[in-house]
Every structure is written in C-alpha cells, then in structure tokens.
Amino acid sequence: MTLALSILDQSTVASGRTPGEAIRETLALAKLADGWGYRRYWLAEHHNSASHAGTAPEILMAAIAATTSRIRVGSAGVMLPHYSALKVAEQFRVIEAIAPGRVDLGVGRAPGSDGRTAFALNPNANEAAGRFPQQVVELLGWLGEGLPVNHPFARVTAQPEGPTRPEVWVLGSSDYGAHLAAYLGLPYCFAHFITDGRGSEEAMAAYREGFRASSRLAAPHGAVAVFALTAATEAEAWRLYRSRELWRLSRDRGVFPPLPSVAEAEAYAYSEEERARLDRQKARAIVGAPEQVVAKLAAVAAAHGAAEVAVLTPCHDPAARQASYRLLAEANAAVRAAA
C-alpha cells in the first residue's frame, strides 16, 4: 500500500537543554518537513510536564503556518474539556486565515496532565469531559456548519469567517473517540504510541464499522500515531533508541523527566526486571534502517486499516531527529516511486 506519512511533535525537552530550545527545535523541524513531503505536522498539548514543552499547540501552529507553504498544520490535539469550544473555534479560524486550506483541528478528551493541573486549567474539568461530544458538535457549528436555531448561542459567530475551514479530527487512545468520530462522520487518529498498540486494532475496527457518512466525510478515514526512529544504519538507530528506553521506564512509573541523552542511558544501571521490560518493548519498537522502518510502518497501517501514519520521534540530538525524519521521507518516497 502507498503510505502517507505525517509528523507528530510533542516539543520534547532534552536533558541539558531548556524548554524554550525544545520549542525552537519544533519550529526548525517544521520548516524542513515542509520540503520533505510529509502530509501533516501535528502539535501535541501537555501541561505541567518536564518532558514536553508544547503547552499551546494553537500558538505553535500559527508560527508554523506562517513559515511554511505546503504542509498541513494541526493539533494532536487540543484537549477540549479545558476550554470553551467558541474560543477554540476562534483560534483555529485565525490560523485558517493564515494558511487557508492547510489547518487540522484534532481534539481529545484526555487532560494531557495530572488531575491537579487539569483542575487549575478548568475547575469544571470533570463535568466538561462528560460534555465532550456536545463540545465537538458546538465546535463544528462555530467552524461553519452553524448551530441549531434553538441553541442559546446560535447568533454568536466565530470570527474570522472565510471560504475554508479547519478539518476536525477526533483523537484517542481508547474506543471512546473511535465511536464518537464514527457517529459524527469525522476522521479519527489512534494514539498507538501511548498504548503500545493495546486496543488499537479494535478501536480502528469499531471506527470503520460504526462510521456514518456525513457532509464532512463520505467514508472512514483513519490514522495511527506511532513512535518510530531511523538513522543511516540499523545499529545507529538502535543506539539512539536508548534515550527513549530509559525515558519510558520513568513514564511507566508516572514520572515525566526530560529525555535523557544516549550517554546517560548507557550509564544507567538497569535492574534485571527493567531490562526484561525493555526487551519486550524493543521487540515491538519501530526502529531500524530507513527501509526497515518504512516496511514496519506500512505493516502497522495495513493492520489497522489506516490511511495515514503520524510519526513521533523524540530524540536527544536534534540533528539526529531531523535526519531520522529526512531519511524516512526519502525511503518512503522511493517505495512510492517503485510502486
């Protein structure tokens, strides 16, 4: 199958560098990706995290939209229960005015943070999470579909209006978002990198089977977001992967530190239990030489019935991260040319 590749960027903070540098590394990578053939550049939303600097995808999106010319720019995603649907619609209409026809609005229900931080963002966060489907419908209304005439805010307009509108996606790491996307006739992306694939094929199947055609989308359109890493050689890719290995141990304990360097990972004294856990993860990791990674990504897409794959590549060395995305794009282009 022909593989459509996109980029998912969490603006990962690397040990020894500042969160501000992580934001600037995101901006630099997006400019390069615009010329490498990637379909989309998606920005994540995280709060109160030493691991990720991307707290405001809409602001990063505006900067990227203004400095690129081809690639679609989107959120993966805006954690909608934190916010007013009207305000999100206004923000994304502004970005749409900057880059007409190139804006994706991915929305999610998860907090992207701990419970205390979610409460600080919105004291009514728990109630808002229960209203997520209604918020999505309101968002669609304010983005151009209009609200029902009896809606209390039917006469409220989200500006700036224009001839194009952002493409709304539902994001998730369970089948909740899959069912909602299917019911509303929206594209859906599963966060494979969060669950290590647990429940991903089932969620995507539920999305396809329950999909209702709409004016927004005639047939189901699914994507999976995965961790993947490549380098000029397989050995170098696995060496770079050691940073991710050590970081995952912390994440699995509920701790989110800056991404360690390869040297820090190599110096770490792993217990036997930790090594066994990492070996299991390594067996599933999408890591290797460029042609190997393209083949693995194609297999993941086929297993999920996905039209697109969004690739997340946190890497301590920003040059190595750029090289990974460039090599992946080149290898994928070669496969497409040979097809």
N, C-alpha and C positions, 0 to 999 in steps of 0.2 A: 504494500500500500504506500501511497505518497504521504509522507509525514510532514505536517505543518508544525513548525516549532515557534514557540514564544518564550519569553523570559519572565520569570517571577523573581523579584528583588525585594529582600527584607531590609536592605541597608544594614547588613550585619556589621557589628562593631568588632574589630580585631584587637586582640591584646597588644598593648604598646601604642595604639593609635586612638584618637578621640572619636566620639560620636559624630562630631562635625566633619571629620575626614570621611567617615562612612557615607554621609550624605553626598559629599563631593565626589566620592568614588562612584556612587549611583549615577550622578549626572554625567560623568565621563563615560561610563559604560553605555548608557542610553544613546549617546551621540554615536558611538561606534556601532552599536547594534542596528541603528537606523540604516547603515550601509551594508550590513551583513545578511539581510534578507529575512530577519525574524519578523513574524506577523504582528506580535503584540509585545509591549513592555508593560508589565503589571507591577504595581507597588503595593506592598503589604501594610497593614496597620497593627502596630504593637504599642503598648503603653507600659511605663514603669519597668522597663527592661534594660539590663546592662548588655544584652545580646544584640538588640535591634534598635536602630536609631529612627526608623520610619514611623513616626507617630501621626503624621498628617499626609496621607497619600495624595490628597487633593492638591496640596501645595507643591509637592514634588512633581505631580502630573503636569501642573501648569508650567513649571520650569522646563520640563522635558518637551511638552507640546510646543513651546515657543522656540525650541532649539533643534527640532527635528523636522523632517519634511515628509516622510513616508510611513513610518511605523505607527501602528495604533498604540495609544497610551491609555492605561486603565488602572483601576484599583482592584486589588485582590486581597482583601477587599475593604470597603467601608463597613465598619461594624455598626450597622444601622440603629440598634437599640440605644446607642449612646446619644443619638442626635434627632433633631427634627427632620422629618422627610422633606419638608419645604426647603430648609436650609441646604440640605444635600442636593436637592434639585437645582437650587440657585447656583451653588458652587460648580456643579457639573455643566450647567448651561453656560457659565462663564468660560470654562475650559473648552467646551464645544465651540464657542465663538473664537477661541484662539486657534483651534485646529479642527475646523469643520469636517465631519465625517470620519474622524480618527479617534474617537473617545469611547472607551468602555467603562461602564459603571458596574463593577462587581460588588455585590452586597452580601454580608454574612450576619449571622445571628450571635456568634460567639463573642465573648467580651474582648478577646485579644489582650487579656491582662488577668490579674488576680481579682478576687471579689471586692476587696477594699478599693482598688483603683477604679473598678467599674462603678462603684457607688460614688466615688469622687467625680467621675465624669458625668454621671446621671444618677441622682438619688433614687429615681424610679426605674432603675435598670431592669430589675426583675419583672416588673409589670410590663415594661417596654418590650422585653424579649418575647412575652406572650402575644404582643401585638405585631410581631414581625411580619406576618403575612399581610396584615392590613397596611402596615407601613410601606411594604413593597408596592401594593396596589396604589396607594396615595402617591408614591414616588413616580410610578408610571403615569399617573394622571397629570402631575405637575411637569413632567418632561414632555408633554404634548398630547397625551390621549384624552385629557380632560377628566374632571371628577363628576360623579353623578350630580344631577341638578339639585337634588335634595341634600347634598353634602354641605355641612356647615361652612366649608371653605371653598365652595365651588367658584366663587367670584374672585378668589385670590390667584394671581398669576405669578409664576416663577420666571423672572427675567434673567438674562436677556433672551427673548424669543428669537427663533431663527428657522431656516428651512430644514436643518438637520437636527438630529437629537442623539444623545449618547445611547449606546447599545447596552441594555441592562442584562447582567448575568447574575445568577444565584450561585453562591459558593458554599461548600460544606464539607464536613468530614464524617457525615453520617447520612442515613437515607432521608432525614427530615428535609434538607434542602432539595434533594432529588425529587421528592414528591411535590414540593411547592413549585419548583421550576417546571415540572411536567404539567401540573394543574394550570399554571399561568401561561404556558407556552413560551418559556424563556430558555436560553442556553444555560447549561449547567457545568460547573467545574468541580471535581472532587479533589480534595487536598490529600493525595496519596502520600506525600512526604511526612504528614503528621501521623498517620495511622500505620505507616509501613505497608500499606495496601490492605489492611484488615477491613473487610466490608466494602471495599471499593468496587469490586465487580458486581456485587449485589446491588449497591446503590445505583450504579450506572444502568444496570438492567431494569431496575424499578423506574428510573427516569424514562428510559426508552419505551417501556411497556405502558406507562401511565400517561405518556405525552398527549396533550390535546393541542392540535394545530390552532394557531392564532394569527391575528394580523401582524404580529411581531415575528413569527417564525412558523414556517409551514411544516417542518419536520424536526425531530430532535437533533440537537447539536451539542455534543458533549466534549469535554476536555478533562485531562488529568494533569495535576501539578505534581511533579516528581523531583526528587534530588538526583542530580547526575553530575559527573565530573570527568573530564578528559584532559589529556596532555599529549605531547608529541609521542610519548611511548607509554605502554601499559604500566611499566614499572614506575614511571614518574607520576602517573595518575594515582596509583595506589599510595605512593609516598605522600602526595598532597592530601589524600583522604584521611591521613592520620589525625589531622586537626579536627575534622568532623567527628571521628570516632570518639575522641576524648570529650568533645563538647556534648555529644549525645549521652554519655554517661552522666554528666551533670543534669542535662534536661530530664533524664529518666528519674532523677532524684528530686525534681521540682526546682532545680536551681538553673538560672539562665545567665551564665557569665559571658564575657567577651570570648570570641572564637580564639582558641589557643594557636600558637604557631606550631609548625611541624616539629621544631626543636623541643618545645615544651611537651608535646605529645610523646615524643621519643624518650624524653627523660622521665616521664611519669611511671611510677611503679604500679602496674596493673596487678590486681589480685587474680587468682585463678578463676573466680566466678565472673569477674569483669571481662577477662579475656574470652571466656566461653560465650558470654553475651555478645561481645563484639564480633566474634567469629560467626555467630548466627546472623547478625546484621550484615556482615561483609558478604555472606553468601547471597544475599538479596540485593546488594548495592549495585547501582548502575554506574559503574566506574570502569575505565579501561582506555584503550586506544580509541581514536575517533570513530573508526568504522565499527568497533565493538559496541560503543555506546549508542550509535545510531541504530544498530540492529536490536539492542535491548529496548530502546525507546519505541521502536516500531512494534516489538512484541507486546509491550505494555499497552500501547494504543489499540492493537488488534484485540487483545484480551478484554479490553473494556469497551470496545465498540466506539472508541473516541476519535473524533475528527482532528483533534489538536492535542499537543503536549506542551505544557508550560514547564520550563526547566529552572530549577533553583540550584545555584552553585555557590554556596558560601565557601570562600577560600581565603586563607590568611594573607596571601600575597596578591595584591590587586592586579599585578601584571599576569600572574598565573590564571586568575579568574577570567580576565579578558581573553587570554589565549585559549582557555577552555571553550568559551562561547564562540570564538572565531573558528577554531578547529572543528567544532561541532557543526556550525553552519556550513563550512566548506565540505565536510564529509556528507552532510545531508543533501547539499546541492549536487554532489557527484552522484549520489544514489538516484536522485530525481532525474538527472540528465541521462542516466543509463536505463531508466525505466521505459 
